[in-house]
Amino acid sequence: MKRQIHCVIMGGGRGTRLYPLTKLRCKPAVPLAGKYRLVDIPISNCINSGYNKIYLLSQFNTASLHRHVQDAYRFDRFGKGFVEILSAEQTEYGDDWYQGTADAVRRNLLHFHAEPDDIFVILSGDQLYRMDISKMVDEHIKRGAEVTVAAKPVSVDEASGLGLLSIGDDARITEFVEKPTDPQVISNLVPSEMKSHDGNSDRVLASMGIYVFNATSMFDALQGNAKDFGKEIIPSLVQDKDIRCHIFDDYWEDIGTVKAFFDANLQLTDPVPSFDFYDEDYPIYNYPDILPTAKLTHCDMDRTTVASGCMIGRSTFARCMLGVRSIVRDNCRFENVVMMGADHFKSNEEIDMPSSLTEAPDIGVGENSVIINAIIDKNARIGANVFLSPKGLQEGWVDQHNSVYFRDGILVIIKNAIVPEGTKIGEE
């Protein structure tokens, strides 16, 4: 029987680091780059690598994720490809949530129908990168490895929040430390070839949370009660298994926090962005776009990306990402804004309106409004003459309607938010 490659994408837990973007959706469903979702990145990497048997493990607020995957990934029935969402479920063996990445895979082994000679590729659902996974799998097979960990060289200044490893001959992993905080421990893991002359720019190998397992090695590793790959499984295998390192030295960004998400989106507006969505050889896939082209009226735009279906009035934009169906009316000023747009141009759905309001603004942003350093989530209704800036605020909800949240130096106007006309939040 031909060896099968099973790609398993970890959808994550509650996504607390991305809250409030994850208040009404799971982490993989968070919109990205104007028209995509976070989950499109790992799925596209799998498809571009020639792998089309893809499982997505998730458990919280999965409705929008299901809709997106069903709309975007419809495979030819002759190719036998699929993207299947496996959510936590009650069984005779347990009725609680996934307790970690390893626990999630363990509970779904029966759904994979894997043979002992098969290969598992474990991927994260909250990273921005482009990678030919087949090269890592081929390297894994050629070396005769049991487990392979993808690692990226990073500065020691960025290393404390990542799993770090050291390697010996033939890229064999000799040590793995999950998220060390002791500078001496980090320093000891710096390979000789990555040391700098001044010591200020030393680099160390950091795990990307991407693993290749032989099926038998996966089955063995999941025999116990270990809950997480990075914290428990991988460190425990260093002495017992033939575990190798695949080095990936290209753009890779963990976008699991509000600030990382904000920065990753805005860097896409650079003349030459670090991550290129325009690469036709390795495209990022999405649902079919049947929206009309964007409509702009005498706008002043600098380093701003505009998705399809936008309607933009006579306004000024500096370093902004405007998502599908974004509506911005006249005389507005946006600086460093990620606007996710809307699901509909006009929504007929009942609005969950605060009792203190008698009328909600239309979808989009009203005239004469100023918004600085902010993320505007989908379907937000922001009235006219509104001023929003994070300057001078403290973390948490900053308005009486719980529609605007301050975190990581950024304002987040939540999904379906209502911000009344004349609202003033923050300082210029």
N, C-alpha and C positions, 0 to 999 in steps of 0.2 A: 504494500500500500504506500502511495506517495506521502512523503512527510508533509504535514500541514503546519502552517504558521498561524498561531492564534494571537491576535493583538488585543490587549486588554487595557482600556483607558480608565484610570482612576478618577472618578468624578468628584472625589473629596467629600468632606463632611458638611457641616453647616456653613462653611465659608465665612467664619467669624472675622477673619482678617480683611475680608472684602465688604463687610457690612457698612452701610445699608444697601449696597448694590445687590446683596444676596437676601434682602428682606423678603422678597416675593418670588425669587427664583433660585435655582441651584447654581453653583459656581460655573459649571461648564456652559450654562445658558446665558451668561453675562455678555451683552453686546460688545463688539470690538471693532475698531477701525471703520466705523461708519456703517458697515453693512454685514459684518460677520458676527460669529459667536466664538467664545474661547475654545469651544470644543472643535471648531473647524480646523484649528491648527494641528492637533495630533491626528485627527481623521485624515486630513489632507496629506500629512507626512506618510501615513500608512498606505494610502492609495497611490501616491507618487512613487512609493517604494515597491509597488507591485503586490501589496497585501490587501485583500478585500474581505477578510473574515475578522470583523472588528466588534468587540464587546465594550460597552460603556457601562461602568458600575456607578450607580448614584443612588441617593435615598431621600433627599430633601427637596421639596418644591419642584417636582420634575415635570409638571404639565407643559411649560413652555419649551423645555428641552425635547420632550416627545414630539411636539408640533414641529419644531425646527428640524429634527432628524428625519421625520417622516416626509417633510417637504423637500429637503435638500438631498437625501441619499437614497435614490431609487435605482437599484442595480438591474442590469439585464439578467433575466432569469436563467439564461444559459451559462452565465459566468459564475453563478452560485455565490455571488458576493452579498454582504449584508453589513449593516450597522445595527446591532441589537442592544437595546437598553435593558440592563438587569438591575432592578431596584431591590432594595432590602425587602424581604417578604417573610411572613410567618410560616414556619414549617413545624413538623413534629420534633425537629431538633433544636428549635429555638424561635423566639418571637421578638428579639430585641434588634437594635440597629447594628450596622457594621461597626466593629470596634476599632478598625484600622484598615490599612491597605491590604495586609496579608489576610486578615480575617475576611475581608470582602471577597478576595479571590478564593479562599478556602470554601466559603459557602456556595460558590457558584461553579465549583469543579464539575459537578454533574451536568451542568448546562453546556460545557465546552466540548464534551464527547472526545477528549484527547486520547491519542494513542501514545505508548511509551516513547516512540521515536520522534514525536512532534516537538515543536519549539514554541515557547511562550515569549511574547514581547510585552513587557509591562511599561506603560506610559503614564505620564501625568497629564491632567486636564487643564492646568493653569499656567502654561509656559508658552512663550513666543519664540519660535525658532524654526528653521527649515533644515531637515536632516534626511538623508537617504538611509533609512533604517536597514535596507538590504545589505549595505556594506558592513554594518555592525554584525548582522546575522551571519553573513559569509565568513567574516573574521572569526566569529565565535565557533563556527563549525570547523573551519580550517585548523584552528588551534586545538581542537578537541576539548574545549572548555566545557565545564558543567554549568557555569554561570558567568555572564559578562555584565559589567557595570559601565555605563557611559559616564565619562568624567570630562569636565572642562577646566582648563587652567584659569584660576582667578587670583586676584590680588589678595594678600593676607589680610588686608583691611576689610575685605568683603567676606571673609571665610567663616566668621563665627556663627552665622546662621545656616551653614550648610554641612552636609556630611562630607568629611575629608578622608582621603585615602593616600597610601603610599604604595609604590609598586617595585618589584624586583625584576629578575630576568624574565624575558618574554611577556612583559606586561602583567605578570602574576601579582595580584593584590596581596600585600603582606600585612597591611594594617588598615583598619577602617574605624573612624571615630565620628560619631553622629553629633553634629553641632557643638564642637568644643568652644569654650569661652576662655580657657587659659592660654595666654599668648605664647607661653613656652611650649605647650602641646602643639599648637599650630606651627610654631617655628620648627619643631622637630620633624614635621611632616613635609617640609619643603624639600623637593628633590634638588640634588646638587646642580642639575642643569637649569633649574628655574630660580636659582639665587641671583640676586643683583649685586653689583659692586658696592652700592651704598646701603643696601639692606632695606630701603624704603619701598622698593617695588618687587619684592620677592613674590613668587606665585606658587600656588599649591593646587593640587588636583581636587576638585569638588564634584561630588556625585550629582548628576542631573536628575536623579530619580527615574532613570530609564534603565531597564534591566532585560537581559535575554537569558532565559532558563531552558535547559533541556527539560522535557516534560517529567522524566523520572526524578530529576533533581528538584523540580517544583513540588512534586507529590511528596517527596521525602521531607522537604523543608517545611511543608504545611502540616506534617503529622502532629506536631505539638500544639501549644496554645498561643504561640507568638502572634501578636496582633498587627505588627507593622514591619514592612520590609526594611526601611532605612534604619529604624531604631533597634530592631531585634534580629530579623532574618539575615540580612547581609553581614553584620558583624559576627554572627554565630557561625557563618559558613567559611570565614577566612581560613580557619585552621583545618576544616573538614573536607572542603570541596576544592576542585580546580577552578578557581574564580579569577577571571582576568579583567583587564581594563581596556575599554575602547575610548581613545582620546578624541574629543570633538572640540576643535579650537576655532569656532565661528560664533556669530551672534546667538545668544541664548539669554533669555530674561524670564525669571520667575515673576509672574504678574499676579501673585496671590494677595497683595495688599493694595489698599486704595491709592497710595502714592505711586507704587510701581505700575499699577494699571494706568493711572493718569499720565505718568511720564512716558510709558510705552506707546500710548496713543498719540501724544503730542510730538514725539520724535518722528512719527510718520509724516508730519507736515514739513520736515526738513527737506531742502533741495535734494540731498542724497541721504535718505533715511538708512538707519542701521539694518532695518528689516525691510525688504522690498516686496510689496504685494504685486508689483508689476512684472514679476519674473514668469514668463510664459512657459518656461521649461518645467517649472515646479509650482504650478498654480495653487492657490488656496481656494478650495471649493466652498460653495454656498448654495442657497436655494435659488431657483430660476428668478431672474429679475425682470418683472414685467412692468415696472414703474416708469412713468414718463421721465424725460430728462429734467434736470434741475432748472429752475427759473430764477434768475438774478436780476435785480433792478438797480442799476447805478451804485453798486457796492464798492467799498474800499476794502480790499482783502490783501493781507500779507501772510504768507505761509499758512494758508487755510485750505483744507480739503473739503469738498462738497459732494455728498452722495446723491444718488438719483432720487427724484421725487421732492427735492427741497424747493421751497418758495421763500426767497430772501428779498426783503425790501431794501430801501436806501439806508444801509447801516454800515458800520465799520467793524472789521474783524482782524485780530492779530493773533496768529498761532492758534488756530482753532480746528477742530474736527467736527463737522456737521453731518450727522447720520441721516439715514433715509427718512424722508417726509419731515425734515426739520422745517419749521415755519418761524421766521423771525421778521417782525414788522418794521416799519420805518424808524429811523433815528435812534437805533440801538447801538451800543458799543460792547463788544466782546473782546476780552483779553485772556488768553490761555484757558479756553473752554472746550470741553468734550461734551457735545450735545448728541445724545443717542437717537433723537428723532421720535417717531411715533409709529404705532401699528396701523393706524388709519388716519386719513386726512381729517375726517369728522367722525367722532365716535358717537354711536347711538346708545352705548351702554350707560346704565345708571351710574351716576357719579357719586362716590362716597364723599359728600360735601360736609365740612364741619358745620355744626349747628349755628355758629356765630355768623355764617355767611348766607346770603340769600341768593347769590348768583356767582357762578364760576366763570373765570376767563375762558376764552377759546383755547384749544390745543396750540402749543407753541409759546412764543414770547411776544408780549404786547409792545407797542411803540414807546420810544423814549426810555427804554430800560438799559441798565448798565450791569454787566455780569463779568466778574473777574475771578480767575483761578477756581474754576468750578467744573463739576460734572453734572450735566442735566440728564437725568434718566428718562426712559421712554414715557411718552404720553403726558409729560408735565404740562401744566397750565399755569403760565406766569403772566400776570396782568401788566398793564401799562405803568410807566413811571416807577418801576421797581429798581432797587439798587441792591446787589448781592456781592459781598466780598468777604473773604475769610479773615481779613486783618482785624486784630483786636478781639478775637473770639476765643472761647474755651471749648474743648472737645465735648461733643454731645449735641443734643437737639438745640437749635438756636431760635426756633419760632414756636408760637403757641399752638400751631396745628400739627406739629411733628412732621413737617414736610421737608425741612432743611436740616442737614446734619453736618457738623464740622469734624473732620478727622484727617490726620496726617498733613495738616496745613491746607486742606482743600475743602471747599464746600460741596456737598452732594445734595442736589435736589432730587428726591427719591422718585421712583416710578409712580405714575398717576398722581403726582403731587399737585396741590393747588396753592399757589402763592398769590394772594390778593393784590389788586391794584394799589400802588403807592407803598408797598412794603419796603422797608429799609433795614438791611442787615449788614453789619460790619462797617469798616471805615475805608475811605478812598486810599 
